[in-house]
Amino acid sequence: MWGLRALLNKSTVIEQASFFQQTRNTFILKRRWPPPLHKKNGRLPKLKARHFVYDLIEDTNVCKKPDLKVILNQFVEGAGNVGDILTLRPNVAYKEFLLPGLAVYATPDNLQKFKAAENKSKESSDFSSPYVQRTINCLSRIVLQITMNKTTPWKLESWHIKTSLRKAGFIVPEEAIIMPPKEITGPDLTLQEKEFFITVIINNKEEVNVRCRIHHWATGLERLPWEEFHWKKPLEALFPEQAEILAKMTLPQ
């Protein structure tokens, strides 16, 4: 009988799982009342209750953590190239670079492995700037509208492209613009239904093609009607040799 009761009691006992987690907590304290001194090799005086009263000097949990240095192990758009050393806030370094595997700690072994240095030359980098890829992506997705006069004769020049790019939010010097292979003159309303591309050189190294379309502008009755979402409409290439490249370029949605 007793054996059966003990077996039932043993089977109904629910064990509570214990969870232990290590935390990094450091508190710097100072005694409010210092304990009395004692003679060398003498008996230690007995501490009283007031000797166990402490004042908090510093709590490391709320202190500002120092910046963390990491080394990029691949090109990161807007950050840098392989081997670049970044100094970041700890939470940014952990969440955006270390956890995704985009960077490693700047330890002596990693510095030697990636041949990293804070003052290294950028001439051997794959990209001339950390923001080049972002700039290329933005320029390759836009449809640049070049507004030309409908009544006055004109010839398309690089300063027209520069002005149109500035209106779109890009500052590009004229010497960084490569015009189409043939001259474009007007006014010619057949250009309204055609497109071409120009090439922009970034930092004298990278090149990106920009889709362009000409829009004839006039006032009064000469003004052309507005076409809604005209940038989504695919058009015929003005120059046949550019048709293949234009077909591969994506239109904005």
C-alpha positions as CSV (number, residue, x, y, z in Angstrom):
1,M,0.0,0.0,0.0
2,W,2.7,2.4,1.0
3,G,4.7,1.5,-2.2
4,L,1.7,2.3,-4.4
5,R,1.1,5.7,-2.6
6,A,4.8,6.6,-3.0
7,L,4.7,5.7,-6.7
8,L,1.7,7.9,-7.2
9,N,3.2,10.8,-5.4
10,K,6.4,10.5,-7.3
11,S,4.5,10.5,-10.6
12,T,2.6,13.6,-9.8
13,V,5.6,15.7,-8.8
14,I,6.1,18.5,-11.4
15,E,9.7,19.6,-11.8
16,Q,10.2,23.2,-12.4
17,A,12.9,24.0,-15.0
18,S,15.6,26.3,-13.9
19,F,16.8,29.0,-16.3
20,F,20.2,30.5,-15.7
21,Q,21.6,33.3,-17.9
22,Q,24.8,35.2,-17.5
23,T,24.6,39.0,-17.3
24,R,27.4,41.5,-17.5
25,N,26.6,43.8,-14.7
26,T,29.3,45.9,-13.0
27,F,28.6,48.4,-10.2
28,I,31.4,50.5,-8.7
29,L,30.6,51.2,-5.0
30,K,32.2,53.1,-2.2
31,R,31.8,52.6,1.6
32,R,30.0,55.6,3.2
33,W,31.9,55.0,6.4
34,P,35.3,53.5,6.0
35,P,36.2,50.6,8.4
36,P,38.9,51.3,11.0
37,L,42.5,50.4,10.3
38,H,44.2,47.6,12.1
39,K,47.8,46.9,13.0
40,K,50.1,44.8,10.9
41,N,49.5,41.1,11.6
42,G,47.0,42.2,14.2
43,R,43.4,41.1,14.7
44,L,40.9,42.5,12.2
45,P,38.3,44.8,13.9
46,K,34.7,43.6,13.7
47,L,32.7,45.5,11.1
48,K,29.5,47.1,12.2
49,A,26.3,47.6,10.2
50,R,27.3,51.1,9.1
51,H,30.3,49.7,7.3
52,F,28.0,47.8,4.9
53,V,26.4,51.0,3.7
54,Y,27.6,51.8,0.2
55,D,27.2,54.7,-2.2
56,L,26.9,54.0,-5.9
57,I,29.7,55.6,-7.9
58,E,29.1,54.2,-11.4
59,D,26.7,51.8,-13.1
60,T,28.2,50.4,-16.2
61,N,24.8,49.4,-17.6
62,V,23.8,53.0,-18.1
63,C,27.2,54.4,-19.1
64,K,27.9,55.2,-22.7
65,K,29.7,52.4,-24.3
66,P,32.9,53.2,-26.4
67,D,32.7,53.0,-30.2
68,L,33.5,49.7,-31.8
69,K,35.9,49.2,-34.7
70,V,35.0,46.6,-37.3
71,I,36.5,45.5,-40.6
72,L,34.3,45.0,-43.7
73,N,34.7,41.6,-45.3
74,Q,32.8,42.6,-48.4
75,F,31.6,45.7,-50.2
76,V,28.7,47.4,-48.4
77,E,26.7,50.0,-50.2
78,G,27.0,53.3,-48.4
79,A,29.6,52.0,-45.9
80,G,32.8,51.0,-47.7
81,N,34.9,48.4,-49.5
82,V,36.6,45.2,-48.3
83,G,39.2,45.9,-45.7
84,D,37.8,49.3,-44.7
85,I,37.8,50.0,-40.9
86,L,34.6,51.5,-39.6
87,T,34.1,53.1,-36.1
88,L,30.5,52.6,-35.1
89,R,28.3,52.6,-32.1
90,P,28.0,49.1,-30.6
91,N,24.4,48.6,-31.3
92,V,24.8,49.6,-34.9
93,A,27.9,47.5,-35.3
94,Y,26.2,44.4,-33.9
95,K,22.8,44.6,-35.7
96,E,23.8,46.0,-39.1
97,F,27.3,44.6,-39.7
98,L,28.4,41.8,-37.3
99,L,25.2,39.8,-37.1
100,P,24.5,39.8,-40.9
101,G,28.2,38.7,-41.5
102,L,29.2,41.9,-43.3
103,A,32.1,42.7,-41.0
104,V,34.4,41.2,-38.3
105,Y,36.0,42.6,-35.2
106,A,39.1,44.7,-35.7
107,T,41.4,42.3,-34.0
108,P,45.1,42.0,-34.8
109,D,44.5,38.7,-36.6
110,N,41.7,40.2,-38.7
111,L,43.7,43.3,-39.5
112,Q,46.4,41.1,-40.9
113,K,44.0,38.8,-42.7
114,F,42.2,41.6,-44.5
115,K,45.3,43.8,-44.8
116,A,43.3,46.6,-43.3
117,A,44.5,50.0,-42.2
118,E,42.7,53.1,-41.3
119,N,44.8,55.3,-43.6
120,K,45.1,52.9,-46.5
121,S,44.9,54.1,-50.1
122,K,41.6,53.8,-51.9
123,E,43.2,53.5,-55.3
124,S,43.0,49.7,-55.3
125,S,39.3,49.6,-54.3
126,D,36.7,48.2,-56.6
127,F,34.6,51.3,-56.2
128,S,35.7,54.9,-56.0
129,S,33.3,55.7,-53.2
130,P,31.1,53.8,-50.7
131,Y,28.1,55.6,-52.3
132,V,28.9,54.9,-55.9
133,Q,26.6,51.8,-56.1
134,R,23.7,53.8,-54.6
135,T,24.3,56.6,-57.1
136,I,24.4,54.1,-60.0
137,N,21.2,52.5,-58.9
138,C,19.4,55.9,-58.7
139,L,20.6,57.1,-62.1
140,S,19.9,53.9,-63.9
141,R,16.2,53.8,-62.7
142,I,15.1,57.3,-63.6
143,V,13.6,58.6,-66.9
144,L,15.2,62.0,-67.5
145,Q,12.9,64.4,-69.1
146,I,14.7,67.0,-71.2
147,T,12.4,70.0,-71.8
148,M,13.1,71.7,-75.2
149,N,11.4,74.6,-77.0
150,K,8.7,73.7,-79.4
151,T,9.0,76.8,-81.6
152,T,12.6,77.9,-81.5
153,P,15.3,75.8,-83.3
154,W,17.8,74.1,-81.0
155,K,20.5,71.5,-80.8
156,L,20.8,69.2,-77.8
157,E,24.0,69.9,-75.9
158,S,25.6,68.7,-72.6
159,W,24.4,71.7,-70.7
160,H,20.8,70.8,-71.5
161,I,21.5,67.4,-69.9
162,K,23.2,69.1,-66.9
163,T,20.2,71.3,-66.3
164,S,17.7,68.4,-66.6
165,L,19.8,66.3,-64.1
166,R,19.8,69.3,-61.7
167,K,16.0,69.5,-61.9
168,A,15.9,65.8,-61.1
169,G,18.2,66.3,-58.0
170,F,21.6,65.3,-59.4
171,I,24.5,67.7,-59.7
172,V,26.6,66.5,-62.6
173,P,29.4,68.6,-64.4
174,E,29.3,68.8,-68.2
175,E,32.6,67.1,-68.6
176,A,31.2,64.0,-66.9
177,I,28.4,63.6,-69.5
178,I,28.9,61.6,-72.6
179,M,26.4,62.6,-75.3
180,P,24.7,60.2,-77.8
181,P,26.7,59.2,-80.9
182,K,24.7,61.5,-83.2
183,E,23.4,65.1,-82.9
184,I,19.8,65.7,-81.9
185,T,18.2,68.8,-83.3
186,G,14.7,70.2,-83.2
187,P,11.9,71.1,-82.8
188,D,10.8,67.7,-84.0
189,L,7.6,66.2,-82.6
190,T,8.6,62.7,-83.7
191,L,11.2,62.8,-80.8
192,Q,8.3,62.7,-78.3
193,E,7.7,59.0,-79.0
194,K,11.4,58.0,-78.9
195,E,14.1,57.7,-76.2
196,F,17.9,57.5,-76.0
197,F,20.5,57.3,-73.2
198,I,23.5,59.3,-72.2
199,T,26.4,58.1,-70.1
200,V,27.4,59.7,-66.8
201,I,31.0,59.2,-65.5
202,I,31.2,59.1,-61.7
203,N,34.5,60.1,-60.1
204,N,36.4,59.5,-63.4
205,K,36.0,55.7,-62.9
206,E,32.4,54.3,-62.9
207,E,29.9,54.8,-65.8
208,V,26.2,54.6,-65.7
209,N,23.6,54.9,-68.6
210,V,20.7,57.3,-68.0
211,R,17.5,56.9,-70.0
212,C,16.4,60.3,-71.6
213,R,13.3,61.5,-73.3
214,I,12.7,64.9,-75.0
215,H,9.6,66.9,-74.2
216,H,8.6,69.9,-76.4
217,W,7.4,72.8,-74.3
218,A,5.3,75.8,-75.3
219,T,2.7,78.1,-73.9
220,G,-0.9,78.8,-74.9
221,L,-2.4,76.8,-77.7
222,E,1.0,75.5,-78.7
223,R,1.3,73.5,-75.5
224,L,1.1,69.7,-75.8
225,P,-1.4,67.8,-73.6
226,W,-0.2,66.1,-70.5
227,E,0.2,62.4,-70.6
228,E,-0.3,60.6,-67.3
229,F,2.4,58.1,-66.2
230,H,4.3,58.7,-69.4
231,W,7.5,57.4,-67.7
232,K,6.1,53.9,-67.4
233,K,5.4,53.7,-71.2
234,P,8.1,51.9,-73.2
235,L,9.2,53.9,-76.3
236,E,11.2,53.2,-79.4
237,A,14.9,53.8,-79.4
238,L,16.0,56.9,-81.2
239,F,19.3,55.3,-82.3
240,P,19.1,51.6,-83.3
241,E,22.5,50.9,-81.8
242,Q,21.1,51.8,-78.4
243,A,18.0,49.7,-78.6
244,E,19.6,46.6,-77.0
245,I,20.9,48.5,-74.0
246,L,17.7,50.4,-73.5
247,A,15.7,47.1,-73.5
248,K,17.8,45.9,-70.6
249,M,17.3,49.0,-68.5
250,T,14.3,48.9,-66.1
251,L,11.5,51.4,-66.2
252,P,10.3,53.0,-62.9
253,Q,7.1,51.6,-61.6
